[in-house]
Amino acid sequence: MRRLAIIGAGSWGTALSVVLAPRFESIRLWVYEADLAGRMAQTRENDLFLPGFGLPENVDVTSDIPGALQDAELVLSVMPSHYVRRIYRQMLPHLEPGMCFVSATKGIESGTLLRMSEVIQEVAGERFAPRVAALSGPTFAREIARGEPAAVVIASQDRTLTETVQRALSGPTFRLYTNDDPAGVELGAALKNVIAIAAGACQGLGLGSNAMAALITRGLAEITRLALAVGGKPKTLAGLAGLGDLVLTCTGELSRNRRVGVQLAQGRKLADIVGSTRMIAEGIETTSAAVELAARHQVEMPITRQVQAMLQDGKPPREALRDLMERSLKGE
C-alpha cells in the first residue's frame, strides 16, 4: 500500500500520521476544523491537539473530504465515536470497494449500541460490502508521536485484511498483532474508558494501590462478561486490547478519562470539566451505552453503573465507592 487517508486529526490521528509516514508514499490527514487545517498546512504542527510535533513532508493536510479520499488504498478513521456515522455519510459518495477500512475509534454508538466497525459496515454497506478492521491497544498519542515503542491489535474475521494491514502499518516502533475477534477488541477498547473514570475517582479520593488494583481487576471482570455475551473471546480481553489498554488508561497520567474521574472526586461538575478542554474523553459518551448494552444481554456491571450515576446524577464518588463495597457478598 502506498496511499493512506487518515480521517480525524485529534491527538491520536495526528500521532498516527507521524508514526506511519515512513510506511507510505503519501498520507492525507483530514481535519474537521477548516481553520486548524489551514494552520497545520502552514506551520506543519497541530497546535491544538498535539503541539510540539512536526508533520512529516509526505503528510498533506486537508479539510476537504473528496480530496482526502482520492486514490486512497487504506482509510484509517480516528474521529470521535459520536461523529463516525455522520462523517461516513459525508464520505459515502467518495468511497470505493477496493479501499480497506480501519477504525481506530474507541466507543459504542448511542441508540444503536453498535461498535464502530459495525457503524462503518452499515453506512458503507449501502453502496458495497466494505472490508473493515479495528485497531486498538495501549497507546497514548504523545508517546506514539515521540517514537516510543508500542504494540497494538488489528482485528477482523477477514484474515487476509488483518495481515495486509499488519504489513502496511507495522514499523520499528509500532508493532501490530492480528486478531480475529473484533467484538472483543472493540468492546475492550470502549469499556476500559468507563473503568478509567472510576480509577481516576479513586485517585482523586486519595486512595492507594490496593483500591486501584481491585478496581482494575474487577473492571476487567465486568468488561469480559459483556464482551463474551456479545460473542467476544476470553483471550482477547487478557491481551493488548483488553488488559493492556485497561491498565494504561487507568494508571497513566496522560489518560483523559482518568482525569475526568480525578476532577469529579475533587468536586468539579461534569459540565465544567467537559467545557474546560477541547479533548474528548470517550468514556463519558460510552457509559450510558454500556449500561444499556449490559441490560440487553442481562450482564451485571456494577462499576459501570456507579460511573453512570456519577456522570448523569452527580452522585459523589465516595458514595459510589461505598455502594460498591457494600454490595451483597459473593464468590469471585
VMD Tcl script that draws the C-alpha trace (Angstrom):
set ca {
  {0.00 0.00 0.00}
  {1.24 3.47 -0.90}
  {-1.59 5.89 -0.16}
  {-3.23 6.33 3.26}
  {-6.11 8.60 4.27}
  {-6.43 9.39 7.98}
  {-9.86 10.80 8.79}
  {-9.64 12.79 12.00}
  {-6.80 14.97 13.26}
  {-7.15 14.93 17.01}
  {-4.11 13.91 19.02}
  {-4.43 10.23 18.04}
  {-5.00 10.82 14.32}
  {-2.12 13.28 14.19}
  {0.21 10.93 16.07}
  {-0.66 8.13 13.65}
  {0.22 10.37 10.71}
  {3.63 10.95 12.27}
  {4.46 7.33 13.08}
  {3.05 5.91 9.83}
  {4.61 8.47 7.47}
  {7.68 6.29 6.69}
  {5.37 3.44 5.67}
  {3.54 5.28 2.88}
  {4.31 7.28 -0.21}
  {1.64 9.80 0.76}
  {-0.71 10.39 3.67}
  {-3.69 12.71 3.55}
  {-4.78 13.88 7.00}
  {-8.37 15.14 7.07}
  {-9.05 17.84 9.66}
  {-12.59 18.66 10.74}
  {-11.82 22.29 11.64}
  {-11.00 24.27 8.49}
  {-9.11 26.95 10.43}
  {-6.95 24.32 12.14}
  {-6.29 22.66 8.79}
  {-5.06 25.97 7.42}
  {-2.70 26.50 10.34}
  {-1.41 22.94 10.16}
  {-0.71 23.25 6.45}
  {1.35 26.40 7.12}
  {3.11 25.55 10.40}
  {3.30 21.75 9.90}
  {2.12 21.28 13.50}
  {-1.19 20.53 15.23}
  {-1.05 23.31 17.78}
  {-4.49 22.45 19.18}
  {-4.34 18.72 19.81}
  {-0.69 17.64 19.56}
  {1.63 20.65 19.89}
  {5.35 20.18 19.66}
  {5.42 17.56 16.89}
  {6.17 18.42 13.28}
  {4.28 16.73 10.47}
  {6.43 14.73 8.03}
  {6.78 16.08 4.48}
  {4.59 13.39 2.91}
  {1.60 14.24 5.15}
  {-0.83 16.51 3.31}
  {-3.37 18.32 5.49}
  {-6.85 18.99 4.16}
  {-10.40 19.76 5.32}
  {-11.81 18.51 2.00}
  {-13.28 15.01 2.21}
  {-13.15 14.16 -1.52}
  {-9.55 15.30 -1.69}
  {-8.61 13.29 1.39}
  {-10.10 10.10 -0.03}
  {-8.95 10.41 -3.64}
  {-6.92 7.33 -4.66}
  {-6.66 6.15 -1.03}
  {-5.95 2.45 -0.65}
  {-6.35 2.42 3.13}
  {-8.80 4.61 5.08}
  {-7.99 4.94 8.77}
  {-10.78 6.63 10.73}
  {-9.87 8.30 14.02}
  {-12.80 10.65 14.67}
  {-14.75 10.69 17.98}
  {-17.33 7.92 18.21}
  {-20.39 10.18 18.08}
  {-19.18 11.62 14.73}
  {-18.48 8.32 12.95}
  {-21.88 7.79 11.33}
  {-22.26 11.41 10.25}
  {-18.78 11.68 8.75}
  {-19.02 8.34 6.96}
  {-22.29 9.51 5.43}
  {-20.41 12.53 4.08}
  {-17.66 10.21 2.86}
  {-20.02 7.67 1.27}
  {-20.11 9.10 -2.30}
  {-16.31 9.06 -2.36}
  {-15.70 5.54 -1.01}
  {-14.59 2.76 -3.33}
  {-14.98 -1.04 -2.99}
  {-11.22 -1.54 -3.32}
  {-10.46 0.50 -0.21}
  {-9.53 -1.15 3.09}
  {-11.07 0.46 6.17}
  {-9.59 0.55 9.66}
  {-11.38 2.02 12.66}
  {-9.17 3.39 15.44}
  {-12.11 4.96 17.28}
  {-12.97 3.61 20.74}
  {-16.65 3.76 21.63}
  {-20.18 2.40 21.32}
  {-22.77 4.29 19.27}
  {-25.59 5.69 21.39}
  {-29.02 4.41 20.44}
  {-27.96 1.61 18.10}
  {-25.32 0.22 20.53}
  {-23.21 -0.69 17.51}
  {-19.43 -0.97 17.59}
  {-17.56 1.45 15.35}
  {-16.67 -1.14 12.72}
  {-20.36 -2.07 12.58}
  {-21.32 1.57 12.00}
  {-18.85 1.76 9.11}
  {-20.16 -1.50 7.65}
  {-23.74 -0.29 7.91}
  {-23.11 3.06 6.21}
  {-20.70 1.89 3.50}
  {-22.85 -1.19 3.00}
  {-25.43 1.00 1.29}
  {-23.08 1.01 -1.73}
  {-20.86 -2.08 -1.36}
  {-19.67 -4.63 1.20}
  {-16.69 -2.92 2.88}
  {-13.68 -4.69 4.35}
  {-13.34 -3.26 7.87}
  {-10.88 -3.94 10.68}
  {-10.49 -2.43 14.15}
  {-7.22 -1.07 15.56}
  {-6.78 -0.90 19.33}
  {-4.30 -1.32 22.13}
  {-2.49 0.52 24.93}
  {-1.37 3.76 23.31}
  {-1.01 7.40 24.31}
  {-0.74 9.72 21.33}
  {2.22 11.75 22.58}
  {4.31 8.64 23.20}
  {3.48 7.29 19.73}
  {4.49 10.62 18.16}
  {7.76 10.59 20.12}
  {8.59 7.24 18.55}
  {8.38 5.25 21.76}
  {7.70 1.51 21.23}
  {4.07 0.37 21.29}
  {2.15 -2.78 20.40}
  {-1.45 -2.83 19.19}
  {-4.00 -5.24 17.71}
  {-5.66 -5.22 14.29}
  {-8.89 -7.21 14.41}
  {-11.24 -8.63 11.79}
  {-12.64 -12.01 10.86}
  {-11.12 -11.36 7.42}
  {-7.64 -12.80 7.90}
  {-6.33 -11.50 4.59}
  {-7.37 -7.98 5.61}
  {-5.70 -8.10 9.02}
  {-2.48 -9.46 7.57}
  {-2.50 -6.80 4.85}
  {-2.98 -4.02 7.38}
  {-0.42 -5.56 9.72}
  {2.23 -5.45 7.00}
  {1.25 -1.94 5.92}
  {1.31 -0.30 9.36}
  {3.96 -2.17 11.35}
  {7.29 -0.41 11.77}
  {10.29 -0.14 14.11}
  {8.30 1.44 16.95}
  {4.73 0.40 16.10}
  {4.06 -3.34 16.18}
  {0.73 -4.86 15.12}
  {-0.65 -8.25 16.13}
  {-3.54 -9.79 14.18}
  {-6.74 -10.85 15.92}
  {-9.95 -12.48 14.65}
  {-12.21 -11.11 17.41}
  {-13.36 -7.58 16.52}
  {-16.21 -7.75 19.06}
  {-13.83 -8.41 21.94}
  {-11.27 -5.88 20.73}
  {-13.77 -3.06 20.23}
  {-15.68 -3.64 23.46}
  {-12.44 -3.83 25.42}
  {-11.39 -0.54 23.82}
  {-14.67 1.20 24.60}
  {-15.33 -0.09 28.11}
  {-11.85 0.49 29.51}
  {-12.56 4.22 29.25}
  {-15.50 3.83 31.62}
  {-13.42 1.94 34.17}
  {-10.70 4.60 33.82}
  {-13.16 7.26 35.02}
  {-13.70 5.15 38.14}
  {-9.93 4.75 38.51}
  {-9.50 8.50 38.36}
  {-12.13 8.90 41.05}
  {-10.13 6.54 43.27}
  {-7.05 8.64 42.61}
  {-8.93 11.86 43.34}
  {-10.18 10.45 46.64}
  {-6.60 9.78 47.68}
  {-6.97 6.00 47.74}
  {-3.94 3.79 47.43}
  {-2.66 0.90 45.36}
  {-4.90 -1.70 46.97}
  {-8.05 0.05 45.79}
  {-6.64 0.67 42.32}
  {-5.61 -2.96 41.85}
  {-9.03 -4.16 42.98}
  {-10.80 -1.72 40.66}
  {-8.77 -2.69 37.59}
  {-9.25 -6.42 38.28}
  {-12.99 -6.19 38.89}
  {-13.31 -3.77 35.99}
  {-11.70 -6.32 33.70}
  {-14.13 -8.93 35.00}
  {-17.19 -6.93 34.01}
  {-15.72 -5.87 30.66}
  {-15.05 -9.54 29.94}
  {-18.58 -10.58 30.93}
  {-20.14 -8.17 28.47}
  {-17.66 -8.91 25.69}
  {-18.33 -12.64 25.98}
  {-22.08 -12.02 25.96}
  {-21.82 -10.38 22.52}
  {-19.52 -13.05 21.09}
  {-16.05 -11.94 22.17}
  {-13.28 -14.34 23.22}
  {-11.67 -14.55 26.69}
  {-8.11 -14.45 25.35}
  {-8.81 -11.11 23.65}
  {-9.68 -9.47 26.95}
  {-6.49 -10.86 28.50}
  {-4.43 -9.26 25.73}
  {-3.39 -5.85 24.47}
  {-6.89 -4.61 23.63}
  {-8.25 -5.76 26.98}
  {-5.98 -5.87 29.99}
  {-3.19 -3.89 28.33}
  {-5.34 -0.93 27.36}
  {-7.23 -1.04 30.67}
  {-4.07 -0.84 32.78}
  {-2.67 2.01 30.70}
  {-5.85 4.08 30.77}
  {-6.50 3.52 34.48}
  {-2.96 4.36 35.62}
  {-1.38 6.65 33.02}
  {-1.10 10.37 33.70}
  {-1.99 11.14 30.05}
  {-5.39 9.42 30.28}
  {-8.25 11.85 29.59}
  {-10.86 9.55 31.10}
  {-8.85 9.04 34.27}
  {-8.51 12.82 34.50}
  {-12.30 13.20 34.39}
  {-12.64 10.86 37.38}
  {-9.96 12.70 39.32}
  {-11.72 16.01 38.84}
  {-15.13 14.57 39.74}
  {-13.64 13.33 43.02}
  {-12.24 16.80 43.62}
  {-15.76 18.23 43.44}
  {-15.86 19.66 39.92}
  {-19.10 19.41 37.93}
  {-19.06 17.33 34.77}
  {-20.20 20.24 32.61}
  {-17.27 22.33 33.85}
  {-14.81 19.50 33.20}
  {-16.07 18.96 29.65}
  {-16.21 22.69 28.93}
  {-12.63 23.30 30.02}
  {-10.97 21.23 27.27}
  {-11.19 20.52 23.54}
  {-10.07 16.95 24.18}
  {-12.83 14.30 24.21}
  {-12.99 11.70 26.97}
  {-14.82 8.88 25.17}
  {-15.83 7.21 28.43}
  {-18.39 9.94 29.11}
  {-20.34 9.10 25.95}
  {-19.77 5.36 26.28}
  {-21.01 4.83 29.85}
  {-24.75 5.02 29.20}
  {-24.45 2.94 26.02}
  {-22.52 0.31 28.00}
  {-25.21 0.19 30.70}
  {-27.89 -0.21 28.03}
  {-25.93 -2.92 26.22}
  {-25.39 -4.77 29.51}
  {-29.12 -4.64 30.24}
  {-29.89 -6.01 26.77}
  {-27.66 -9.02 27.44}
  {-28.52 -9.31 31.17}
  {-24.92 -8.74 32.24}
  {-24.09 -7.32 35.65}
  {-21.74 -4.30 35.51}
  {-21.70 -2.65 38.96}
  {-18.69 -0.37 38.39}
  {-20.09 0.90 35.09}
  {-23.45 1.61 36.75}
  {-21.79 3.63 39.50}
  {-19.85 5.62 36.91}
  {-23.14 6.35 35.16}
  {-24.57 7.58 38.48}
  {-21.59 9.91 38.94}
  {-21.84 11.28 35.40}
  {-25.60 11.54 34.97}
  {-26.90 12.04 38.51}
  {-23.99 13.84 40.11}
  {-23.51 11.08 42.65}
  {-20.47 11.83 44.84}
  {-17.63 9.40 44.06}
  {-17.22 8.50 47.73}
  {-20.86 7.38 47.86}
  {-20.39 5.36 44.67}
  {-17.39 3.63 46.22}
  {-19.31 2.88 49.40}
  {-22.18 1.35 47.44}
  {-19.75 -0.86 45.51}
  {-18.11 -2.09 48.71}
  {-21.43 -2.78 50.45}
  {-22.92 -4.93 47.68}
  {-24.01 -8.41 48.71}
  {-21.10 -10.78 49.26}
  {-20.38 -13.43 46.63}
  {-17.68 -15.62 45.14}
  {-15.15 -14.24 42.68}
}
mol new
graphics top color blue
foreach p $ca { graphics top sphere $p radius 0.5 }
foreach p [lrange $ca 0 end-1] q [lrange $ca 1 end] { graphics top cylinder $p $q radius 0.2 }
display resetview
